């Protein structure tokens, strides 16, 4: 599908969908809990559908009523399963660790597009626990023979992905004696781990952190059923807030500045770029202003790189994003994807190993590829409201996390036409 975006003046109020990260964690905790849990505000997207399908395959019962999920925990951990995670990298990694704690054979599959993303450090930790893990990197399949150990110590490389640690923590309550995770260095993207611990706490499991963030202890406990409300997604809110800064007056509701979500840092990004930003009773309002060049270290909010590049392209001057390395291992190589698209939009971009510079202020609309990456598609969609004449190829990929994105842009006044 192609999305054609015309130059538009935007105005309106919008509420983004529920947090993808919290939805995935809450569904897994509920699926592993004893009893019946209720989840409201959950994201409805390809990624959330994948995790719901997987907990069902494990034996949990899931139903939906009035927009809420009701999940009856699986109870027994002895059911051999085949789990299809689609393009949800978090679901894939989390379920590999959960499968390793179950003394049965489980096959965990992801889409081939995710197969190139790193998973070996997690598999090494699980094998230390006594699980057998066989990876077919061509098909994105991991066959897991779960351990019979009842807990203990495990070691993990902390400098690659926070999802590895979150995966181990989520599996911790499945071990009778608990789990102690030791890191060689403090974890990257600490906020995502904090979200994991926050969600686990809501389902009755506490995690203790010591040794300067190098030791995580999951005490012996089982997940308990809970009533859980998913907060709005700051990653989805980021392009909507940027839209206001570029093209008019946009209020995004349902957002909390004190959120643990990493992409709450979009507020700092927009302020640094000169956006006019004010808090409301239930979110934030951004109105059009003269943007300026800015610099930002983005490693701890790496999903902001695409929209950060779009804002930089709109702002006169030379903006610099540092700490970009991990953006290369997302749904696409986001550094390369944004550099390619911006070059097509007549924006000079310089890329080094750990930083990229964007010469903004003279951006033009063009035909760009989404590289089947939802964040790339959304970022160029927003930029197109400023430039006009923007065509985003592969625009359907937004269904991964924000199926209603193009409709929501229209509701804010953006002229968007989508067709095959």
C-alpha angles and dihedrals in degrees: 000000000000125000117205114199124195127200105277144180108227130209134158152075123278139174116211121222123269121287113280092208094051093043093055093046094046094049091051094047091048092047091054095043130098111248135008122320129191122211121191128186093026119163115256106209143109092279095049091046088055095055092044090052091049096052087049090053089052090057106267118131116232128188134167125219128170091347094307129110121230113197126187108202119245096241099192119066095197101087117116110220147174111224125197112200099177112200095334105118093184093052090048095052096040093051093049089060093044090050090051090059092054116081094228140079115274129178114208117192134186133183114280088245088069096045093090093059116101119266104145096098090058093047090051091054092048092050088052085059090055101262122133113228124184117188125200100192093186094062100026094242128143119188110202129194102193124232125252091210115115098218138293137138127339132177128219139182105244102194101073114055135350088214090074091059093042089052092054093045093050090052093047097091090057090069114083093218097040128241135270115201119196120194127203090216132007113281124266117237093025092182092068090054089049088054090052092051091045092054093045089052090056088057094049103267124114127199122205121211124201144147093060094304096314098105124057118182124196106194119216107280140121125235113262124212114259147173106248133185118203114219123223118281116256090195090059091042093055097076091043091054091046088051090061092049092053104037121016139303121337129169117196114199133202096043128133120199090209092058118134090224112118095224093065080093088080084088090062091044093053093044090051089051091053099255118161103240132173134174119241130194091271108018142330138308122211123189131189115276141157103283122212138197116279143178127224138174101224107177094103091051098031096159088068092069096094096048089039088058091048091052090047090052090054094048120081112240138032115313122190129206115193132190093040101145099105092052087076091069100056130099084305134000089279094192091056094039094054093042090053094047095044091049088055087052090056093254116140111229129185118197127195131168097275105013144040130201124209123197102209139183102070102063119152133194118261144156107278136175123239089208083221088288118133095208092052092049094049093047094053090043090059093043089052090062086064099042105029119208093071121146119187114198118208090025092159090076090086086081087081092078109350113032093171096051099112092044090050091052089053091051088057093053102266113143104230128166119187125191140150 
